[in-house]
């Protein structure tokens, strides 16, 4: 492993603000606990469900993994969608909890922010206790308004609702936006000092287009993003958007809404170098290695692939490098480490 690494979170802040960092920062949207357990040689995932002390120890292990791998920040967020009573139509394939106006009117919207902090407060408190010197967190209240609405209504049902009851369709985004803004306001107040970059993920696209019509995203979703982005900026932090898919049609609108940086890329849609070329003059670009390459390439192929991306991105604005999506448990750990080692050698570190 590499020796003498000292984290400095200002590197990723520079990248998020589209400036050249003193050291190219590593970034991951998410690393599965199983991968982190292999990195530090200890099973710890179950601790997050335990007492406050166990939750703090869980966070300590997460931080240890990121530190060992050469990250300046630790990715740490929890999903808002889980705090919505009856949710799971998207992530858990459950029946929709809202199907009509009556369901909408009786839904316990006001409970959601408190639910979020009851579910995850001890983990964020653990982050306050265990965050290593020189590191800060990147993340916050996971899930944007689109994914939260999908988790209440279901994607197919949402598309039908846009025709069957356009007023309810619009009201869903507004109400979830209210809930998201209330949760974010409290989160920034209570935990914002632990974070150097705040973000959420909201997958707006698939391989060839957006999941909703472009105008619907502009009308119903991006204004709700702006409410959170404005709060993040008021706290003095940059905002990072994670969104999978081909979202080129609404990128101008997202940039106008104030995003400082964007993450997620897949070579079948556009390689990371294209994102950096298109938008490197306006926003920071986070990502890099297609997860499919990380899963199926050899360690030598991964090293060559990553080096090629890094060289092509030189001078393209603020860059933070990692996978184009996340390090899922099915990614071979040796391939993940090959990516990390290539970046760390590229930035001049010695094993």
Helices and strands as residue ranges (DSSP letters): H 10-16, E 25-26, H 33-40, G 45-49, H 52-69, E 73-79, G 81-83, H 101-106, G 109-111, H 112-130, E 136-142, H 145-153, H 155-164, H 166-191, G 192-194, E 195-201, H 214-216, I 217-221, H 222-234, E 238-242, H 248-257, E 261-263, H 272-279, E 284-289, H 291-296, H 299-312, E 319-323, H 333-346
